[in-house]
Amino acid sequence: MVVNTAPGVDVDQGTATVRSVRAFVGTRRGAPVSWLDRYVRLFGLAMLLVVLAQPFSSALASLSRQADPWRAGAGLALVMLAYAGLLLAARAIGPVALPAADAAWLLLSPLHRRGVLGRTATILLVGSVLAGVALGVGALAVLGAPDLLALRLAIAVILGVSASVGGVALTVLAQSSQSWQPWSNAVVVVTALLAAVAALSAASGPTRRFVAEIANVPASHGAAVAALAAVSAALLGWRAWSALAGIPARAVLSASTRAGHVGTAAVGMDPSALTWIAEDNHWRGRTLRSRPWPSLPAPLALAWQDWRRLGRRPGRLATLLGGTALPALAALAAGEVGAVVTGVVFAGALTAATAGISGARRDGDNPALARLLGVGARAALAARSLLPALLGGGWLTVALAFMSLTGALGTGPWWLFGPLAAPALAAGGLRMARRNPIDHSMPVIETGGGAIPTGPLVWGLTGVDLAVLGCLPLTLALGLHPSSLAGFLAAQALAGTAVLLGYLLRAGSARNRTTVCSGRGPRGADRR
C-alpha cells in the first residue's frame, strides 16, 4: 500500500524510512525553505565568525608563555569543574531528547529508532565538539605554551574534544542502559576529585610544582596522550551510536518532556517555571517515610517543612559545600579580588540562601495554607528566614575562610562577614521567592548596545538588589582591602539587620493590608 500525498513523495508503509517520512511531513509545512532563508543563515554565521575572530586571535596570541605556578592549579580546577558541569547538564537534559511532535509520533512508530534519533545525535556531537574546543583552549590558556604553540594548541583541542565527546557518549550509554550509570557517575566523581587536587595545588608548594611540571610536558608525550584519548572517544561514540537503536522509549519520552518544559519556559521567558519543573520532577514517584514533627511554635512549625525538604536532599548540601571553594579558585586564577571575584562571592552566597526558600515561594503562590494555620504573614516570613540565613551565612563564612587561607584576602577575621551578612542574604532570598512573574508589558529601553526589555531586567534584579544593599559594607571591604575590619564589620551588622527587619515589616504589612482590604489572590497581592 502506498500513500501518495504530494508530487514526488511516496511513502510505502512496508518500506518507509525516516527520510521519506520527514519528506512527507515537510510537504505539509507551508512554504519550503528558499534561497533567501539559506542566505540569511549563512550571513548570520559569517557575522558571528567575524565578531569572534578578534577575541579568539587575541586569546591565541596570549597562549605563548610559561605557566604561572600560582594560577595554574586554580585555573585547571575551574576547567575541570566546567567539564563536570557539562556532563551533569547533559544528564539533566537527557541527553537524547526529541521535539514534542517527533516524540509523540515518530518515536513510537515502527521506524528504526536510530534513524529517528539521528538529528539529536548530530546536535549532541556538534555541541560536544564546540564545548570540547572551549575546554581545550581554556586549559591551554591556564597552562600556557612554552614552545610549539600550534602543536600544543592542536593537542589541547584534541584532548578537550575527546573528553567532551567521550563524556557525552558515556551519558548517552547511561541513558540507554542502567549498567552504564555507575561509569557515568564515576567520571563526574573523578573529575571533581581531580579538581580538588588541582585546587589544593594552588595553595600548596609541592603540589604547585607538580602542576607546573604538567604544563612543561614535552609535546611528543602530549601527542601520544591525545591520540589515545581520541581513539577512546571514538570507540565510546560508536558504542553510543549503536546503543541508540535499543534506547528505551520511556527514557527518551521523559527527556523530551523535560526539554519541552525548558523550551516553553524559555519562549515564555518565565525562568521561575524551570525551578518548579525541576522540583516536581525530583519528588515525583518518590516514597518518603512519614515522621512526626517536633513540638514547635506555630510559625516555626510552618517553616519546618523547608528544613525537612532540604534534609532529604543531601546531594544539594554537598554541592553547596563544594561550591565554597569557587571564590578562592577564581581569586587565585585572576590574581586579585576584583569585580568578577566579588560577583562570584555574592552569587554563591545568594544561591545558597535560595536553597531554602521553597516554602516561601509556595506561600506566595497560594497563601491559603498559612491562613488556615492561623499564622500571620510577618511571623511566617520571620520563621522562614532562619534557614536561608543559615545557608547563605554559612556558605559565605566558609568561602571567605578559604579565601583567607589561600592568601587572596589580607589578614583579619574576614569570616565574620558571613554571619553578619546572613540577614541580608535571607531578605534577598525571600524577596526572590515572592516576586511576581515577568511583566512583559513593561517598556523597552533603547540603548547604544540595543534594546533592553525592562520586564526581565526588573524580575532578575528583584531580591538581588536587597542583598547587595544589605552587603554593601562587605562589598566595600573586598574592594578596598582595609588594614582594619572593625568598622566594616560593625557597619555590616547594622546593614544586614536593618535590611531584614525593614523587609519583614514592609512585606508583612503590605500582605495583610491587601488580603484584608481587597481579598485578592496571590497574583493581585503586593509580594514585595
C-alpha positions in Angstrom: 0.0 0.0 0.0 1.3 3.4 -1.0 0.2 6.7 0.4 0.5 9.4 -2.3 0.4 12.8 -0.6 2.3 15.1 -2.9 4.0 15.1 -6.2 7.3 13.2 -5.9 6.7 12.0 -2.4 5.6 8.3 -2.0 5.6 6.7 1.4 5.3 2.9 1.3 4.0 1.6 4.6 6.1 -1.5 4.2 9.4 0.1 3.2 9.0 3.6 4.8 12.2 5.2 6.1 12.8 8.1 8.4 13.9 10.3 5.5 10.8 9.6 3.5 8.5 10.3 6.5 10.3 13.6 7.2 10.0 14.5 3.5 6.3 13.7 3.7 5.9 15.9 6.7 7.9 18.6 5.1 5.4 18.8 2.2 2.7 19.8 4.6 4.6 22.6 6.2 3.7 25.8 4.4 6.4 27.3 2.0 9.6 25.4 1.6 13.0 26.8 2.6 14.0 29.4 0.0 17.5 30.6 -1.1 16.9 33.8 0.9 16.4 31.8 4.1 19.7 30.0 3.5 21.4 33.2 2.7 20.3 34.8 5.9 21.5 31.8 7.9 24.9 31.9 6.2 25.2 35.6 6.6 24.4 35.4 10.3 27.0 32.7 10.7 29.6 34.7 8.9 28.9 37.8 11.0 29.3 35.7 14.2 32.6 34.4 13.0 33.8 37.9 12.2 32.7 39.1 15.7 34.5 36.2 17.4 37.6 36.4 15.3 39.3 39.3 17.1 38.8 38.0 20.7 39.9 34.5 19.6 43.0 35.7 17.9 43.9 37.8 20.9 43.4 34.8 23.2 45.6 32.7 21.0 48.4 35.3 21.0 48.5 35.3 24.8 49.0 31.5 24.9 52.6 31.5 24.1 54.0 31.9 27.6 55.3 29.9 30.6 52.7 28.7 33.1 52.2 30.7 36.2 52.5 28.2 39.1 50.4 30.4 41.4 47.4 30.5 39.0 47.8 27.2 37.0 46.2 25.0 39.7 43.2 27.2 40.3 42.6 27.7 36.6 42.9 24.0 35.9 40.4 23.3 38.7 37.9 25.7 37.2 38.3 24.0 33.8 37.7 20.6 35.4 34.6 21.9 37.2 33.3 23.2 33.9 33.7 19.8 32.4 31.9 18.1 35.3 29.1 20.7 34.9 28.9 19.9 31.2 28.3 16.2 32.0 25.7 17.0 34.7 23.9 19.3 32.3 23.9 16.6 29.6 22.5 14.2 32.1 19.8 16.7 33.2 18.7 17.3 29.6 18.5 13.6 28.7 20.8 13.9 26.8 18.9 12.2 24.0 15.6 14.2 23.5 13.2 14.9 20.7 10.8 17.7 19.8 7.2 17.2 21.0 5.9 16.1 17.6 8.6 13.6 16.9 8.4 12.2 20.5 4.6 11.7 20.1 4.6 10.2 16.6 7.9 9.1 15.2 9.5 7.6 18.4 6.7 5.1 19.0 6.3 4.2 15.3 7.8 1.1 13.6 10.5 3.3 12.1 14.1 2.5 13.0 14.8 4.3 16.3 18.4 5.2 15.4 17.2 6.9 12.3 14.6 8.8 14.3 17.3 9.9 16.8 19.9 10.8 14.2 19.3 14.5 14.2 19.5 14.6 18.0 22.8 12.6 17.8 24.2 15.1 15.3 23.2 18.1 17.6 24.9 16.3 20.5 28.0 15.7 18.5 28.3 19.3 17.3 27.6 20.7 20.8 30.2 18.3 22.3 32.8 19.3 19.8 32.3 23.1 20.4 32.3 22.5 24.2 35.5 20.5 23.9 37.2 23.2 21.8 36.4 25.7 24.6 37.7 23.4 27.3 40.9 22.7 25.4 41.6 26.3 24.7 40.8 27.2 28.3 43.1 24.6 29.7 45.9 25.7 27.4 45.3 29.4 28.4 45.8 28.3 32.0 48.9 26.1 31.5 50.5 28.2 28.7 52.5 27.0 25.8 56.3 27.4 26.3 57.1 26.2 22.8 55.4 24.8 19.6 52.3 26.9 20.1 50.4 25.4 17.0 51.2 21.8 18.0 50.3 22.3 21.7 47.1 24.1 20.7 46.1 21.1 18.4 46.9 18.7 21.3 44.8 20.7 23.7 41.9 20.9 21.3 42.0 17.2 20.6 42.1 16.4 24.3 39.2 18.7 25.1 37.1 17.4 22.2 37.9 13.8 23.1 36.9 14.4 26.8 33.7 16.2 25.8 32.6 13.7 23.2 33.6 10.7 25.3 31.8 12.1 28.4 28.6 12.8 26.5 28.7 9.4 24.8 29.0 7.8 28.2 26.0 9.8 29.3 24.0 8.5 26.3 25.0 5.0 27.2 23.9 5.5 30.8 20.5 6.7 29.4 20.2 3.6 27.3 21.2 1.1 29.9 21.4 1.3 33.7 24.6 -0.8 33.6 26.5 2.2 32.3 25.2 4.5 35.0 28.0 3.8 37.6 30.6 4.6 34.9 29.0 7.9 34.2 28.8 8.7 37.9 32.4 7.7 38.3 33.6 10.1 35.6 31.9 13.0 37.3 33.3 12.0 40.8 36.8 11.5 39.5 36.7 14.8 37.7 35.5 16.6 40.9 38.3 14.9 42.9 40.9 15.9 40.3 39.6 19.5 40.5 40.0 19.3 44.3 43.6 18.1 43.9 44.3 21.0 41.4 42.7 23.4 43.8 45.0 22.2 46.6 48.0 22.6 44.3 47.1 26.3 44.2 47.7 26.7 47.9 50.5 24.1 48.5 54.0 24.5 47.3 55.0 20.9 46.5 51.8 20.2 44.5 52.0 23.5 42.8 55.3 22.4 41.3 53.6 19.2 40.1 51.1 21.3 38.1 53.9 23.3 36.7 55.6 20.1 35.5 52.4 19.1 33.7 52.5 22.4 31.8 56.0 21.7 30.7 55.4 18.1 29.4 57.1 17.5 26.0 54.8 17.9 23.0 55.6 14.4 21.9 54.2 12.9 25.1 51.1 15.1 24.8 50.5 14.0 21.2 50.6 10.3 22.3 48.1 11.0 25.1 45.9 13.0 22.7 45.9 10.1 20.2 44.9 7.6 22.9 42.1 9.9 24.1 40.8 10.4 20.5 40.7 6.6 19.9 38.9 6.1 23.3 36.4 8.9 22.5 35.8 7.4 19.0 35.1 3.9 20.5 32.7 5.4 23.0 31.0 7.5 20.4 30.5 4.4 18.1 29.2 2.4 21.1 26.7 5.2 21.9 25.6 5.4 18.2 25.0 1.7 18.2 23.0 1.9 21.5 20.6 4.4 20.0 18.8 1.5 18.2 17.8 0.0 21.5 17.4 3.0 23.8 14.1 2.7 25.8 11.3 4.9 24.6 10.4 5.8 28.2 13.8 7.4 28.7 13.6 9.4 25.5 10.0 10.5 26.3 11.0 11.6 29.8 13.9 13.6 28.4 11.7 15.1 25.7 9.2 16.2 28.2 11.9 18.0 30.3 13.3 19.6 27.1 9.8 20.7 26.1 9.2 22.3 29.5 12.5 24.1 29.3 11.6 25.4 25.8 8.2 26.5 26.9 9.7 28.4 29.8 12.4 30.0 27.5 9.8 31.1 24.9 7.5 32.5 27.6 10.5 34.0 29.4 9.4 32.6 32.7 12.5 31.2 34.4 10.7 30.6 37.7 8.7 27.8 35.9 12.0 25.9 35.5 12.6 25.6 39.3 9.0 24.3 39.8 9.5 21.7 37.0 12.8 20.6 38.5 11.3 20.3 41.9 8.3 18.4 40.8 10.4 16.0 38.7 12.6 15.3 41.7 9.8 14.4 44.1 7.5 12.7 41.6 7.3 8.9 42.2 9.5 9.0 45.4 8.3 7.2 48.5 9.1 9.2 51.6 8.9 8.0 55.2 6.5 9.8 57.5 7.9 11.1 60.7 6.2 13.2 63.4 7.1 16.9 63.5 8.7 18.3 66.6 6.7 20.4 69.0 7.4 23.9 67.8 5.5 27.2 67.9 3.1 27.8 65.0 5.5 29.9 62.8 8.4 27.6 63.3 6.2 24.5 62.7 5.1 26.0 59.4 8.8 26.6 58.4 9.9 23.1 59.5 8.9 21.7 56.1 11.8 23.6 54.5 14.3 22.0 56.8 12.8 18.6 56.2 12.9 19.1 52.5 16.5 20.2 52.5 17.5 17.3 54.8 16.1 14.8 52.2 18.4 16.2 49.5 22.0 15.6 50.8 23.3 16.0 47.3 22.3 19.6 47.2 24.0 20.3 50.5 27.2 18.6 49.3 27.1 20.7 46.1 26.8 23.9 48.1 29.7 22.8 50.4 31.9 22.1 47.4 31.0 25.4 45.8 32.6 27.3 48.8 36.0 26.8 47.1 34.9 28.6 43.9 35.7 32.2 45.1 39.1 31.2 46.3 39.9 29.5 43.0 38.6 32.4 41.0 40.7 34.8 43.0 43.8 32.7 42.5 43.1 32.3 38.8 42.5 36.1 38.4 45.4 37.1 40.6 43.3 39.6 42.5 40.0 40.1 44.2 38.2 42.2 41.6 34.7 42.7 40.4 34.4 39.2 39.0 35.5 37.5 42.2 33.2 39.7 44.2 30.4 38.7 41.9 31.2 35.0 42.4 31.1 35.5 46.2 27.7 37.2 46.2 26.3 34.8 43.5 27.3 31.8 45.6 26.0 33.1 48.9 22.7 34.1 47.4 22.4 30.8 45.6 23.0 29.0 48.9 20.3 31.2 50.6 17.7 30.4 47.9 18.1 26.7 48.5 15.8 27.0 51.5 13.0 29.3 50.2 10.6 26.8 48.6 8.1 27.2 51.4 8.1 30.9 51.0 7.5 30.5 47.3 4.5 28.3 47.8 3.1 30.7 50.4 3.4 33.5 47.9 1.6 31.5 45.2 -1.0 30.1 47.5 -1.2 31.6 51.0 -4.3 29.6 51.9 -2.3 27.1 54.0 -0.7 29.8 56.1 -4.1 31.5 56.6 -5.7 28.1 57.6 -3.0 27.6 60.2 -3.6 31.0 61.7 -0.1 32.3 61.1 0.4 35.9 60.1 2.4 36.8 57.1 5.1 38.6 59.1 5.5 35.8 61.6 5.7 33.2 58.8 8.3 35.2 56.9 10.4 35.6 60.1 10.3 31.9 60.7 11.1 31.1 57.1 14.1 33.4 57.1 16.1 31.3 59.5 17.1 28.6 57.0 18.1 31.0 54.2 20.1 33.0 56.7 21.9 29.8 58.0 22.6 28.6 54.4 23.7 31.9 53.0 25.7 33.0 56.0 27.3 29.6 56.5 28.3 29.4 52.8 29.8 32.9 52.9 31.7 32.1 56.1 33.4 29.1 54.7 34.1 30.8 51.3 35.8 33.8 53.0 37.7 31.4 55.2 39.0 29.6 52.2 40.0 32.9 50.5 41.9 33.9 53.6 43.7 30.6 53.8 44.8 30.8 50.2 46.1 34.4 50.7 43.6 36.0 48.4 42.5 38.3 51.2 44.6 40.2 53.7 44.9 39.5 57.4 41.9 39.8 59.6 38.8 38.0 60.6 37.1 38.0 57.2 35.0 35.0 58.0 33.0 37.2 60.5 31.3 38.8 57.5 29.4 35.5 56.9 27.1 35.5 60.0 26.8 39.3 59.9 25.6 39.3 56.2 23.3 36.3 56.8 20.2 38.5 57.5 20.7 40.5 54.3 21.1 37.3 52.3 17.9 35.9 53.8 16.0 39.0 53.0 17.2 38.9 49.4 16.3 35.2 49.1 12.8 35.7 50.5 12.2 38.7 48.1 13.3 36.5 45.2 10.8 33.8 46.4 7.9 36.2 46.5 8.4 38.1 43.3 5.7 38.1 40.6 6.2 36.6 37.2 7.9 38.7 34.5 5.7 41.6 33.3 6.3 41.7 29.5 4.1 44.8 29.2 6.8 47.0 30.7 8.6 49.4 28.3 11.8 48.7 26.4 14.8 50.9 26.9 16.7 51.8 23.7 20.5 52.0 24.3 23.5 52.2 22.1 24.1 48.5 22.5 20.5 47.5 21.6 17.1 47.4 23.2 16.8 46.2 26.8 13.4 44.9 28.0 12.7 46.2 31.5 10.4 43.4 32.5 13.0 40.6 32.6 15.6 43.1 34.0 13.4 44.1 36.9 12.5 40.5 37.6 16.1 39.4 37.6 17.2 42.3 40.0 14.3 41.7 42.4 15.9 40.3 45.5 19.4 40.8 44.3 19.2 44.5 44.9 18.1 43.9 48.5 21.0 41.5 49.2 23.6 43.9 47.6 22.2 46.8 49.7 22.5 44.8 52.9 26.0 43.6 52.0 27.4 46.9 50.9 30.0 47.1 53.7 31.3 43.7 52.6 31.5 44.9 49.0 33.5 47.9 50.1 35.8 45.8 52.2 36.5 43.4 49.3 37.3 46.3 47.0 39.4 48.5 49.4 41.3 45.8 51.4 41.4 47.8 54.6 44.0 47.1 57.2 41.4 47.1 59.9 38.0 45.4 59.5 36.3 46.6 62.7 34.4 49.5 61.2 33.3 47.4 58.2 32.1 44.6 60.5 30.1 46.9 62.6 28.5 48.5 59.5 27.8 45.1 58.1 26.0 44.0 61.3 23.8 47.1 61.2 23.1 47.0 57.5 22.2 43.3 57.5 19.9 43.5 60.5 18.2 46.7 59.2 17.6 45.2 55.7 15.9 42.1 57.1 13.8 43.9 59.7 12.7 46.5 57.1 11.8 43.8 54.6 9.8 41.8 57.2 7.9 44.9 58.4 7.1 46.1 54.9 6.2 42.7 53.4 4.1 41.7 56.3 2.1 45.0 56.4 1.6 45.0 52.6 0.3 41.4 52.5 -2.0 41.9 55.5 -3.4 45.2 54.1 -4.0 43.7 50.6 -5.6 40.5 52.0 -8.0 42.3 54.4 -9.0 45.2 52.2 -9.3 43.7 48.8 -9.4 39.9 49.3 -7.4 39.4 46.2 -5.5 36.2 45.5 -1.7 35.9 45.4 -1.3 37.3 41.9 -3.1 40.5 42.9 -1.2 40.9 46.2 1.9 43.0 46.6 4.5 40.3 47.0 7.4 42.5 47.8 
